[in-house]
Amino acid sequence: MESLLTYASSSDDEASARPSASASKSTKNYLFNLSDSDAEDNESVPSAKDEVVAPQQEKIVGRSGETIEIPATDFWKNSSEILQRISPSDTGTRKRDKSETPQTSEWHERKKSRISHPPADQLSTQTETRNQPLEHSCFFLHHRVEFLLSKSKPSQAPTRVSKLGCHTKCVNQVAWCQPQFSHLLLSCSMDGCVKIWDAFSCGQRPIQVLSRGSKGVKQAVWSRDGKQVLCGSYDKVAVLYDVQSGCEVIQCAHEDYVTAVKFHPMQDHLFVTGGCNLLHCWDVRMINKPYKKFVYKDAFGQVQDICFNIDGLEFFTCNDQVCRDSSDRNIMAWDFEKGVVVSNQIYQERFTCTRLKCHPSGKQFAAQTQGNYIAVFSTQQPYKMNRNKRYDGHFVSGYSIGCDFSPDGRFLISGSSDGKLCVFDYKTGNIFRKIQISGGKDAVCMDVAWHPLLPSLVAACTWQGGIAICQ
């Protein structure tokens, strides 16, 4: 008896929980917009024994000749989406020829009014403004370099190349900013501009363009705090720019072209400029005349590059003058405090040198020569050249091609006149890898710069004006 009562109570609960048939019917009629009479007429519930009959299909030939099956209902016949794919009735099952495709005047107007976007090479030169203050500060600690300030990773040779931006003329040099702001990259060009790039965020448009005129800029370097840029150009003026505001801080007039500039590694307010038979030291606090002049008894030619020792007591210059019977004054060592030459018999071979780069250890420096090889010298007197180690396999061919070291000193990289980036193993002197940076008639990789923190990031520039990132 108790079980019967229990079963009856559960049946009542299910009945109360289940919606009524009339409520379900009214809801269905409301959703499908049916009246009660239509619902009663169309209401036929098939039994389990009834077979479900598939709707009839019609085959129609489309424009490209394929057969399309659609249900034989008025809805599908009148659908505009299907009618756009169906051929007119007069064509039957024949494939439509391309010449019969209707092209109305409206279609031609849309084709003529189509907007042509500029190529990526010209994107950065069309919308840039020069010497304008930045809306937002570009000096911040980027998340990609933040964790590498306290620890370092072993360097690795880059493998792939991606384009960053371009100039309208040859790019002479590229340089990364100081480690805390090393997301910034500068490039100086013969178009008279120094462009500042955010290599990690802003794509192919520079965040700042510093320009004084149409004369080319030979060299540009960052200050020690990373917020100013010093430029030496062919308008016989060395200019110090503030990157954030785009304004000129100081101008230092010279008697000839300024082809080399370098900040002192220990004293922030001093920098050295070089030109044809001149080498001057300037103080930012006194810009009316040079703070110091470095003199030599004979002419030493055009200064191509300047390289300081780590302690800043001595520095080296490479010049473009080679005497007929000797090769003195090619690479010269100078005493910074006294302003005199310490040695001029460092490089004894009959090739001029274009670039100098100090090793991260500070014990050696590399010189890019016009003999299609890189020579290594000691930074301590008597500045002997390591004759057992020579880095060759690339081509200089008279260009001012640069070189650089990896942060840990494991690799030495160099540009080449065949448009390739050459990676050398510093210990063995062998070529570790070659990467094609530029192609075409004037395919020359002019300069390279290894990122100060990221282990496999390298910037390169070309004779055509392109800037590439290798990683």
Order of alpha helices (4+ residues) and beta strands (2+ residues): alpha-alpha-alpha-beta-beta-alpha-alpha-alpha-alpha-alpha-beta-beta-beta-beta-beta-beta-beta-beta-beta-beta-beta-beta-beta-beta-beta-beta-beta-beta-beta-beta-beta-beta-beta-beta-beta-beta-beta-beta
